[in-house]
């Protein structure tokens, strides 16, 4: 089961209870991050980064997003950036 929405991984434990242990849950964001890591390791011209830079882009900035995000991510986040697609 591919968890394609950014909210679904947060619900992973609940989804797991519903679908059971035989189904594999795939967090799409983790899969993309793994692909980017593999691509970066193939490209020696990309600079090495000791500490990741995290930016949060959203198509909508709901009230209280930052508070909820910091609770789920267990720490402070940078100011979210609203984008228009």
Chimera marker file (.cmm) of the C-alpha trace (Angstrom):
<marker_set name="trace">
<marker id="1" x="0.000" y="0.000" z="0.000" r="1" g="1" b="0" radius="0.5"/>
<marker id="2" x="1.631" y="3.252" z="-1.116" r="1" g="1" b="0" radius="0.5"/>
<marker id="3" x="1.090" y="6.088" z="1.326" r="1" g="1" b="0" radius="0.5"/>
<marker id="4" x="1.098" y="8.848" z="-1.287" r="1" g="1" b="0" radius="0.5"/>
<marker id="5" x="-0.238" y="11.762" z="0.754" r="1" g="1" b="0" radius="0.5"/>
<marker id="6" x="2.061" y="13.520" z="3.191" r="1" g="1" b="0" radius="0.5"/>
<marker id="7" x="-0.472" y="12.941" z="5.974" r="1" g="1" b="0" radius="0.5"/>
<marker id="8" x="-0.726" y="9.168" z="5.622" r="1" g="1" b="0" radius="0.5"/>
<marker id="9" x="2.642" y="8.224" z="7.150" r="1" g="1" b="0" radius="0.5"/>
<marker id="10" x="1.519" y="9.998" z="10.317" r="1" g="1" b="0" radius="0.5"/>
<marker id="11" x="-1.425" y="7.612" z="10.350" r="1" g="1" b="0" radius="0.5"/>
<marker id="12" x="0.786" y="4.586" z="9.657" r="1" g="1" b="0" radius="0.5"/>
<marker id="13" x="0.120" y="2.847" z="12.996" r="1" g="1" b="0" radius="0.5"/>
<marker id="14" x="-3.645" y="3.218" z="12.567" r="1" g="1" b="0" radius="0.5"/>
<marker id="15" x="-3.513" y="2.100" z="8.931" r="1" g="1" b="0" radius="0.5"/>
<marker id="16" x="-1.384" y="-0.884" z="10.005" r="1" g="1" b="0" radius="0.5"/>
<marker id="17" x="-4.075" y="-1.942" z="12.504" r="1" g="1" b="0" radius="0.5"/>
<marker id="18" x="-6.728" y="-1.808" z="9.785" r="1" g="1" b="0" radius="0.5"/>
<marker id="19" x="-4.839" y="-3.548" z="6.961" r="1" g="1" b="0" radius="0.5"/>
<marker id="20" x="-2.876" y="-6.023" z="9.074" r="1" g="1" b="0" radius="0.5"/>
<marker id="21" x="0.718" y="-7.224" z="8.981" r="1" g="1" b="0" radius="0.5"/>
<marker id="22" x="0.673" y="-9.040" z="5.614" r="1" g="1" b="0" radius="0.5"/>
<marker id="23" x="0.443" y="-5.826" z="3.592" r="1" g="1" b="0" radius="0.5"/>
<marker id="24" x="3.589" y="-3.730" z="3.054" r="1" g="1" b="0" radius="0.5"/>
<marker id="25" x="3.180" y="-0.016" z="3.760" r="1" g="1" b="0" radius="0.5"/>
<marker id="26" x="5.333" y="2.141" z="1.487" r="1" g="1" b="0" radius="0.5"/>
<marker id="27" x="5.863" y="5.763" z="2.487" r="1" g="1" b="0" radius="0.5"/>
<marker id="28" x="6.252" y="7.532" z="-0.873" r="1" g="1" b="0" radius="0.5"/>
<marker id="29" x="8.361" y="10.300" z="0.669" r="1" g="1" b="0" radius="0.5"/>
<marker id="30" x="10.873" y="7.763" z="2.035" r="1" g="1" b="0" radius="0.5"/>
<marker id="31" x="11.097" y="6.079" z="-1.371" r="1" g="1" b="0" radius="0.5"/>
<marker id="32" x="11.775" y="9.414" z="-3.077" r="1" g="1" b="0" radius="0.5"/>
<marker id="33" x="14.390" y="10.346" z="-0.454" r="1" g="1" b="0" radius="0.5"/>
<marker id="34" x="16.173" y="7.011" z="-0.984" r="1" g="1" b="0" radius="0.5"/>
<marker id="35" x="16.237" y="7.587" z="-4.755" r="1" g="1" b="0" radius="0.5"/>
<marker id="36" x="17.650" y="11.089" z="-4.295" r="1" g="1" b="0" radius="0.5"/>
<marker id="37" x="20.307" y="9.781" z="-1.888" r="1" g="1" b="0" radius="0.5"/>
<marker id="38" x="21.343" y="7.136" z="-4.444" r="1" g="1" b="0" radius="0.5"/>
<marker id="39" x="21.449" y="9.729" z="-7.226" r="1" g="1" b="0" radius="0.5"/>
<marker id="40" x="23.515" y="12.111" z="-5.100" r="1" g="1" b="0" radius="0.5"/>
<marker id="41" x="26.033" y="9.396" z="-4.269" r="1" g="1" b="0" radius="0.5"/>
<marker id="42" x="26.500" y="8.727" z="-7.993" r="1" g="1" b="0" radius="0.5"/>
<marker id="43" x="27.276" y="12.379" z="-8.680" r="1" g="1" b="0" radius="0.5"/>
<marker id="44" x="30.630" y="13.299" z="-7.232" r="1" g="1" b="0" radius="0.5"/>
<marker id="45" x="30.165" y="16.934" z="-8.264" r="1" g="1" b="0" radius="0.5"/>
<marker id="46" x="27.414" y="17.395" z="-5.666" r="1" g="1" b="0" radius="0.5"/>
<marker id="47" x="28.822" y="18.833" z="-2.453" r="1" g="1" b="0" radius="0.5"/>
<marker id="48" x="28.785" y="16.747" z="0.698" r="1" g="1" b="0" radius="0.5"/>
<marker id="49" x="26.474" y="18.082" z="3.388" r="1" g="1" b="0" radius="0.5"/>
<marker id="50" x="27.120" y="17.281" z="7.033" r="1" g="1" b="0" radius="0.5"/>
<marker id="51" x="23.796" y="18.609" z="8.283" r="1" g="1" b="0" radius="0.5"/>
<marker id="52" x="20.634" y="18.425" z="6.144" r="1" g="1" b="0" radius="0.5"/>
<marker id="53" x="18.722" y="21.571" z="5.251" r="1" g="1" b="0" radius="0.5"/>
<marker id="54" x="14.993" y="21.135" z="5.659" r="1" g="1" b="0" radius="0.5"/>
<marker id="55" x="12.463" y="23.385" z="3.973" r="1" g="1" b="0" radius="0.5"/>
<marker id="56" x="8.710" y="22.951" z="4.078" r="1" g="1" b="0" radius="0.5"/>
<marker id="57" x="6.763" y="23.893" z="0.953" r="1" g="1" b="0" radius="0.5"/>
<marker id="58" x="2.975" y="23.838" z="1.029" r="1" g="1" b="0" radius="0.5"/>
<marker id="59" x="0.262" y="24.753" z="-1.444" r="1" g="1" b="0" radius="0.5"/>
<marker id="60" x="-1.827" y="25.935" z="1.495" r="1" g="1" b="0" radius="0.5"/>
<marker id="61" x="-0.776" y="27.212" z="4.914" r="1" g="1" b="0" radius="0.5"/>
<marker id="62" x="-3.517" y="26.079" z="7.261" r="1" g="1" b="0" radius="0.5"/>
<marker id="63" x="-3.815" y="27.860" z="10.582" r="1" g="1" b="0" radius="0.5"/>
<marker id="64" x="-1.692" y="26.102" z="13.171" r="1" g="1" b="0" radius="0.5"/>
<marker id="65" x="0.323" y="24.083" z="10.643" r="1" g="1" b="0" radius="0.5"/>
<marker id="66" x="3.659" y="24.926" z="12.215" r="1" g="1" b="0" radius="0.5"/>
<marker id="67" x="2.474" y="23.949" z="15.710" r="1" g="1" b="0" radius="0.5"/>
<marker id="68" x="1.133" y="20.607" z="14.503" r="1" g="1" b="0" radius="0.5"/>
<marker id="69" x="4.208" y="19.915" z="12.352" r="1" g="1" b="0" radius="0.5"/>
<marker id="70" x="6.554" y="20.617" z="15.250" r="1" g="1" b="0" radius="0.5"/>
<marker id="71" x="4.553" y="18.266" z="17.454" r="1" g="1" b="0" radius="0.5"/>
<marker id="72" x="4.724" y="15.426" z="14.906" r="1" g="1" b="0" radius="0.5"/>
<marker id="73" x="8.358" y="16.058" z="13.989" r="1" g="1" b="0" radius="0.5"/>
<marker id="74" x="9.289" y="16.452" z="17.653" r="1" g="1" b="0" radius="0.5"/>
<marker id="75" x="11.151" y="19.725" z="17.292" r="1" g="1" b="0" radius="0.5"/>
<marker id="76" x="11.189" y="23.167" z="15.728" r="1" g="1" b="0" radius="0.5"/>
<marker id="77" x="10.834" y="23.595" z="11.969" r="1" g="1" b="0" radius="0.5"/>
<marker id="78" x="11.759" y="26.436" z="9.649" r="1" g="1" b="0" radius="0.5"/>
<marker id="79" x="9.091" y="28.840" z="8.464" r="1" g="1" b="0" radius="0.5"/>
<marker id="80" x="6.866" y="27.023" z="5.940" r="1" g="1" b="0" radius="0.5"/>
<marker id="81" x="6.883" y="28.451" z="2.423" r="1" g="1" b="0" radius="0.5"/>
<marker id="82" x="3.606" y="28.723" z="0.525" r="1" g="1" b="0" radius="0.5"/>
<marker id="83" x="3.843" y="27.981" z="-3.204" r="1" g="1" b="0" radius="0.5"/>
<marker id="84" x="1.349" y="28.287" z="-6.017" r="1" g="1" b="0" radius="0.5"/>
<marker id="85" x="1.327" y="25.393" z="-8.462" r="1" g="1" b="0" radius="0.5"/>
<link id1="1" id2="2" r="1" g="1" b="0" radius="0.2"/>
<link id1="2" id2="3" r="1" g="1" b="0" radius="0.2"/>
<link id1="3" id2="4" r="1" g="1" b="0" radius="0.2"/>
<link id1="4" id2="5" r="1" g="1" b="0" radius="0.2"/>
<link id1="5" id2="6" r="1" g="1" b="0" radius="0.2"/>
<link id1="6" id2="7" r="1" g="1" b="0" radius="0.2"/>
<link id1="7" id2="8" r="1" g="1" b="0" radius="0.2"/>
<link id1="8" id2="9" r="1" g="1" b="0" radius="0.2"/>
<link id1="9" id2="10" r="1" g="1" b="0" radius="0.2"/>
<link id1="10" id2="11" r="1" g="1" b="0" radius="0.2"/>
<link id1="11" id2="12" r="1" g="1" b="0" radius="0.2"/>
<link id1="12" id2="13" r="1" g="1" b="0" radius="0.2"/>
<link id1="13" id2="14" r="1" g="1" b="0" radius="0.2"/>
<link id1="14" id2="15" r="1" g="1" b="0" radius="0.2"/>
<link id1="15" id2="16" r="1" g="1" b="0" radius="0.2"/>
<link id1="16" id2="17" r="1" g="1" b="0" radius="0.2"/>
<link id1="17" id2="18" r="1" g="1" b="0" radius="0.2"/>
<link id1="18" id2="19" r="1" g="1" b="0" radius="0.2"/>
<link id1="19" id2="20" r="1" g="1" b="0" radius="0.2"/>
<link id1="20" id2="21" r="1" g="1" b="0" radius="0.2"/>
<link id1="21" id2="22" r="1" g="1" b="0" radius="0.2"/>
<link id1="22" id2="23" r="1" g="1" b="0" radius="0.2"/>
<link id1="23" id2="24" r="1" g="1" b="0" radius="0.2"/>
<link id1="24" id2="25" r="1" g="1" b="0" radius="0.2"/>
<link id1="25" id2="26" r="1" g="1" b="0" radius="0.2"/>
<link id1="26" id2="27" r="1" g="1" b="0" radius="0.2"/>
<link id1="27" id2="28" r="1" g="1" b="0" radius="0.2"/>
<link id1="28" id2="29" r="1" g="1" b="0" radius="0.2"/>
<link id1="29" id2="30" r="1" g="1" b="0" radius="0.2"/>
<link id1="30" id2="31" r="1" g="1" b="0" radius="0.2"/>
<link id1="31" id2="32" r="1" g="1" b="0" radius="0.2"/>
<link id1="32" id2="33" r="1" g="1" b="0" radius="0.2"/>
<link id1="33" id2="34" r="1" g="1" b="0" radius="0.2"/>
<link id1="34" id2="35" r="1" g="1" b="0" radius="0.2"/>
<link id1="35" id2="36" r="1" g="1" b="0" radius="0.2"/>
<link id1="36" id2="37" r="1" g="1" b="0" radius="0.2"/>
<link id1="37" id2="38" r="1" g="1" b="0" radius="0.2"/>
<link id1="38" id2="39" r="1" g="1" b="0" radius="0.2"/>
<link id1="39" id2="40" r="1" g="1" b="0" radius="0.2"/>
<link id1="40" id2="41" r="1" g="1" b="0" radius="0.2"/>
<link id1="41" id2="42" r="1" g="1" b="0" radius="0.2"/>
<link id1="42" id2="43" r="1" g="1" b="0" radius="0.2"/>
<link id1="43" id2="44" r="1" g="1" b="0" radius="0.2"/>
<link id1="44" id2="45" r="1" g="1" b="0" radius="0.2"/>
<link id1="45" id2="46" r="1" g="1" b="0" radius="0.2"/>
<link id1="46" id2="47" r="1" g="1" b="0" radius="0.2"/>
<link id1="47" id2="48" r="1" g="1" b="0" radius="0.2"/>
<link id1="48" id2="49" r="1" g="1" b="0" radius="0.2"/>
<link id1="49" id2="50" r="1" g="1" b="0" radius="0.2"/>
<link id1="50" id2="51" r="1" g="1" b="0" radius="0.2"/>
<link id1="51" id2="52" r="1" g="1" b="0" radius="0.2"/>
<link id1="52" id2="53" r="1" g="1" b="0" radius="0.2"/>
<link id1="53" id2="54" r="1" g="1" b="0" radius="0.2"/>
<link id1="54" id2="55" r="1" g="1" b="0" radius="0.2"/>
<link id1="55" id2="56" r="1" g="1" b="0" radius="0.2"/>
<link id1="56" id2="57" r="1" g="1" b="0" radius="0.2"/>
<link id1="57" id2="58" r="1" g="1" b="0" radius="0.2"/>
<link id1="58" id2="59" r="1" g="1" b="0" radius="0.2"/>
<link id1="59" id2="60" r="1" g="1" b="0" radius="0.2"/>
<link id1="60" id2="61" r="1" g="1" b="0" radius="0.2"/>
<link id1="61" id2="62" r="1" g="1" b="0" radius="0.2"/>
<link id1="62" id2="63" r="1" g="1" b="0" radius="0.2"/>
<link id1="63" id2="64" r="1" g="1" b="0" radius="0.2"/>
<link id1="64" id2="65" r="1" g="1" b="0" radius="0.2"/>
<link id1="65" id2="66" r="1" g="1" b="0" radius="0.2"/>
<link id1="66" id2="67" r="1" g="1" b="0" radius="0.2"/>
<link id1="67" id2="68" r="1" g="1" b="0" radius="0.2"/>
<link id1="68" id2="69" r="1" g="1" b="0" radius="0.2"/>
<link id1="69" id2="70" r="1" g="1" b="0" radius="0.2"/>
<link id1="70" id2="71" r="1" g="1" b="0" radius="0.2"/>
<link id1="71" id2="72" r="1" g="1" b="0" radius="0.2"/>
<link id1="72" id2="73" r="1" g="1" b="0" radius="0.2"/>
<link id1="73" id2="74" r="1" g="1" b="0" radius="0.2"/>
<link id1="74" id2="75" r="1" g="1" b="0" radius="0.2"/>
<link id1="75" id2="76" r="1" g="1" b="0" radius="0.2"/>
<link id1="76" id2="77" r="1" g="1" b="0" radius="0.2"/>
<link id1="77" id2="78" r="1" g="1" b="0" radius="0.2"/>
<link id1="78" id2="79" r="1" g="1" b="0" radius="0.2"/>
<link id1="79" id2="80" r="1" g="1" b="0" radius="0.2"/>
<link id1="80" id2="81" r="1" g="1" b="0" radius="0.2"/>
<link id1="81" id2="82" r="1" g="1" b="0" radius="0.2"/>
<link id1="82" id2="83" r="1" g="1" b="0" radius="0.2"/>
<link id1="83" id2="84" r="1" g="1" b="0" radius="0.2"/>
<link id1="84" id2="85" r="1" g="1" b="0" radius="0.2"/>
</marker_set>
